[in-house]
Amino acid sequence: MRGIKPRSVLFVCFGNIMRSPMCEHLMNRALGSTALRIRVTSAGLNAVAGREAHPWAIAAARNFDISLENHRARLLTPAMVSSADLIFAMDLQNYAQLIARFPQARKQIYMLGAFKGPDADGMEIRDPYDDGPEATFQCYRILLTCIHNLSQDLIANSR
């Protein structure tokens, strides 16, 4: 990813009700005080358009001073993919589906978990959908680290 100066970043998960909307908000906040002007959005490979964020997601996000109360899920479209310079998948299933559906975008698709840090356990960021409120909070702690590291990388590459 070195040398890439993106104008747009897209975060993708299964339903766009837990992981990817949190990433969208965290990244907008991380870049908000910089000179970088990057359009940040999120979508779900299997999203039900208009669905509200999961209640666990809304509650966990509050711990990070993020509100997901007005978030509504967006279904990933070919137009979103073609307009994104960088696309980040949360887990291997998301990654495989992205590559299968949009092979032309292969060079734009990355695993967000690559930004967990050197002591991380693998590249996947598990979906907390079936695991409860504490798992959602722990997932968001991982997302915070990933977004911090990713935003620092984007800032460094912009110089």
Sine and cosine of phi, psi and omega as CSV:
sin_phi,cos_phi,sin_psi,cos_psi,sin_omega,cos_omega
0.00,0.00,-0.14,0.99,-0.01,-1.00
-0.83,0.55,0.66,-0.75,0.07,-1.00
1.00,0.07,-0.14,0.99,0.01,-1.00
-0.99,0.16,0.77,-0.64,0.07,-1.00
-0.89,-0.46,1.00,0.08,-0.13,-0.99
-0.96,0.28,0.49,-0.87,0.15,-0.99
-0.98,-0.20,-0.30,0.96,-0.01,-1.00
-0.51,-0.86,0.61,-0.79,0.01,-1.00
-0.77,-0.64,0.69,-0.72,-0.02,-1.00
-0.82,-0.58,0.80,-0.59,0.07,-1.00
-0.97,-0.23,0.74,-0.67,-0.10,-1.00
-0.78,-0.62,0.73,-0.68,0.14,-0.99
-0.69,-0.72,-0.26,-0.97,-0.07,-1.00
-0.92,0.38,-0.84,0.54,-0.16,-0.99
-0.88,-0.48,-0.04,1.00,-0.01,-1.00
0.86,0.51,0.62,0.79,0.05,-1.00
-0.81,-0.59,-0.05,1.00,-0.02,-1.00
-0.69,-0.73,-0.96,0.28,-0.15,-0.99
-0.97,0.25,-0.82,0.58,-0.11,-0.99
-0.91,0.42,-0.61,0.80,0.05,-1.00
-0.91,0.41,-0.56,0.83,0.05,-1.00
-0.90,0.45,-0.67,0.74,0.04,-1.00
-0.87,0.48,-0.67,0.74,0.02,-1.00
-0.84,0.54,-0.73,0.68,-0.01,-1.00
-0.93,0.37,-0.68,0.73,0.00,-1.00
-0.89,0.45,-0.67,0.75,-0.01,-1.00
-0.93,0.38,-0.67,0.74,0.05,-1.00
-0.86,0.51,-0.64,0.77,0.03,-1.00
-0.92,0.38,-0.68,0.73,-0.03,-1.00
-0.90,0.45,-0.58,0.81,-0.04,-1.00
-1.00,-0.03,-0.19,0.98,-0.09,-1.00
-0.85,0.52,-0.55,0.84,-0.03,-1.00
-0.99,-0.11,0.19,0.98,0.00,-1.00
-0.95,-0.32,0.13,-0.99,0.05,-1.00
-0.99,0.12,-0.14,0.99,-0.01,-1.00
-0.93,0.37,0.73,-0.69,0.05,-1.00
-0.90,-0.44,1.00,-0.03,-0.03,-1.00
-0.86,-0.50,0.78,-0.62,0.08,-1.00
-0.98,0.21,0.82,-0.58,-0.05,-1.00
-0.89,-0.46,0.75,-0.66,0.04,-1.00
-0.57,-0.82,0.09,-1.00,0.03,-1.00
-0.58,-0.81,0.37,-0.93,0.01,-1.00
-0.35,-0.94,0.20,-0.98,0.03,-1.00
-0.86,-0.51,0.65,-0.76,0.03,-1.00
-0.89,0.45,-0.51,0.86,-0.04,-1.00
-0.78,-0.62,0.50,0.87,-0.08,-1.00
-0.92,0.38,0.54,-0.84,0.20,-0.98
-1.00,-0.10,0.96,-0.29,-0.09,-1.00
-0.81,0.58,0.74,-0.67,0.03,-1.00
1.00,-0.01,-0.13,0.99,0.00,-1.00
-0.92,0.39,0.62,-0.78,0.02,-1.00
-0.96,0.29,0.37,-0.93,0.11,-0.99
-0.86,0.50,0.50,-0.86,0.01,-1.00
-0.88,0.47,0.61,-0.80,0.01,-1.00
-0.83,0.56,-0.59,0.80,0.05,-1.00
-0.91,0.42,-0.59,0.81,0.01,-1.00
-0.91,0.40,-0.70,0.71,0.01,-1.00
-0.87,0.50,-0.72,0.70,-0.02,-1.00
-0.92,0.40,-0.71,0.70,-0.02,-1.00
-0.91,0.42,-0.63,0.78,-0.02,-1.00
-0.88,0.48,-0.56,0.83,0.02,-1.00
-0.85,0.53,-0.54,0.84,0.02,-1.00
-0.90,0.43,-0.30,0.96,-0.01,-1.00
-0.93,-0.38,0.29,0.96,-0.03,-1.00
0.84,0.55,0.66,0.76,0.05,-1.00
-0.85,-0.53,0.67,-0.74,0.09,-1.00
-0.95,-0.32,0.84,-0.54,0.10,-0.99
-0.95,-0.30,0.20,0.98,-0.09,-1.00
-0.90,0.44,-0.50,0.86,0.00,-1.00
-0.99,-0.14,0.05,1.00,-0.01,-1.00
-0.93,0.36,0.65,-0.76,0.12,-0.99
-0.76,-0.64,0.73,-0.68,-0.07,-1.00
-0.88,0.48,0.57,-0.82,0.08,-1.00
-0.84,-0.55,0.73,-0.68,0.07,-1.00
-0.99,0.17,0.75,-0.66,0.01,-1.00
-0.88,0.48,0.73,-0.68,0.00,-1.00
-0.85,-0.52,0.36,-0.93,0.08,-1.00
-0.85,0.53,-0.57,0.82,0.02,-1.00
-0.90,0.44,-0.64,0.77,0.05,-1.00
-0.88,0.47,-0.69,0.72,-0.02,-1.00
-0.91,0.42,-0.71,0.70,-0.05,-1.00
-0.93,0.36,-0.40,0.92,-0.01,-1.00
-1.00,-0.07,-0.05,1.00,-0.02,-1.00
-1.00,-0.08,0.74,-0.68,0.08,-1.00
-0.99,0.16,-0.57,0.82,0.05,-1.00
-0.75,-0.66,0.71,-0.70,0.02,-1.00
-0.81,-0.58,0.79,-0.61,-0.04,-1.00
-0.90,-0.43,0.84,-0.54,0.07,-1.00
-1.00,-0.07,0.49,-0.87,-0.03,-1.00
-1.00,0.03,-0.57,0.82,-0.03,-1.00
-0.61,-0.79,0.11,-0.99,-0.08,-1.00
-0.91,0.42,-0.55,0.84,0.06,-1.00
-0.90,0.44,-0.70,0.71,0.06,-1.00
-0.87,0.50,-0.71,0.70,-0.02,-1.00
-0.86,0.51,-0.75,0.66,-0.02,-1.00
-0.89,0.46,-0.66,0.75,0.02,-1.00
-0.91,0.42,-0.65,0.76,0.03,-1.00
-0.87,0.49,-0.74,0.68,-0.01,-1.00
-0.89,0.45,-0.67,0.74,-0.01,-1.00
-0.91,0.42,-0.67,0.74,-0.05,-1.00
-0.98,0.18,-0.52,0.86,-0.10,-0.99
-0.74,-0.68,0.90,0.44,-0.06,-1.00
-0.87,0.49,-0.45,0.90,0.02,-1.00
-0.92,0.38,-0.29,0.96,-0.03,-1.00
-0.98,-0.19,0.17,0.99,-0.09,-1.00
-0.75,0.66,-0.67,0.75,-0.06,-1.00
-0.96,0.26,-0.16,0.99,0.01,-1.00
-0.99,-0.16,-0.16,0.99,-0.15,-0.99
-0.99,-0.16,0.78,-0.63,-0.02,-1.00
-0.71,-0.70,0.30,-0.95,0.14,-0.99
-1.00,-0.01,0.84,-0.55,0.02,-1.00
-0.88,0.47,-0.52,0.86,0.00,-1.00
-0.87,0.49,-0.25,0.97,0.08,-1.00
-0.90,0.44,-0.27,0.96,-0.02,-1.00
-0.98,-0.20,0.26,0.97,0.02,-1.00
-0.91,0.40,-0.54,0.84,-0.06,-1.00
0.87,-0.49,0.20,-0.98,-0.12,-0.99
-0.93,0.38,-0.39,0.92,-0.03,-1.00
-0.99,-0.12,0.21,0.98,-0.09,-1.00
-0.97,0.26,0.39,-0.92,0.02,-1.00
-0.97,-0.26,0.99,0.13,0.06,-1.00
1.00,0.03,0.12,-0.99,-0.11,-0.99
-0.99,-0.11,-0.18,0.98,-0.07,-1.00
-0.99,0.10,0.55,-0.84,0.17,-0.99
-0.90,-0.44,0.98,-0.19,-0.11,-0.99
-0.87,0.50,0.58,-0.82,0.07,-1.00
-0.97,0.25,0.87,-0.50,-0.01,-1.00
-0.99,0.12,0.12,0.99,-0.13,-0.99
-0.76,0.64,-0.66,0.75,-0.05,-1.00
-0.98,-0.18,0.09,1.00,-0.19,-0.98
-0.94,-0.33,-0.04,1.00,0.11,-0.99
0.99,-0.15,0.12,-0.99,-0.07,-1.00
-0.89,0.46,-0.64,0.77,-0.02,-1.00
-0.92,0.40,-0.64,0.77,0.04,-1.00
-0.90,0.44,-0.59,0.81,0.04,-1.00
-0.91,0.42,-0.69,0.72,0.05,-1.00
-0.87,0.49,-0.70,0.71,0.01,-1.00
-0.90,0.43,-0.63,0.78,0.07,-1.00
-0.86,0.50,-0.68,0.74,-0.02,-1.00
-0.93,0.38,-0.51,0.86,0.10,-1.00
-0.90,0.43,-0.65,0.76,0.05,-1.00
-0.91,0.42,-0.70,0.72,0.01,-1.00
-0.87,0.49,-0.65,0.76,0.02,-1.00
-0.86,0.52,-0.72,0.70,0.04,-1.00
-0.88,0.47,-0.73,0.69,-0.01,-1.00
-0.87,0.49,-0.72,0.70,-0.03,-1.00
-0.92,0.39,-0.63,0.78,0.07,-1.00
-0.86,0.52,-0.77,0.64,-0.03,-1.00
-0.91,0.42,-0.66,0.75,0.04,-1.00
-0.90,0.44,-0.72,0.69,-0.03,-1.00
-0.90,0.44,-0.62,0.79,0.05,-1.00
-0.90,0.44,-0.62,0.79,0.04,-1.00
-0.91,0.42,-0.69,0.72,0.01,-1.00
-0.90,0.43,-0.64,0.77,0.02,-1.00
-0.90,0.43,-0.71,0.71,0.01,-1.00
-0.89,0.46,-0.64,0.77,0.00,-1.00
-0.96,0.29,-0.26,0.97,-0.03,-1.00
-0.99,0.13,-0.21,0.98,-0.05,-1.00
-0.99,0.16,0.00,0.00,0.00,0.00
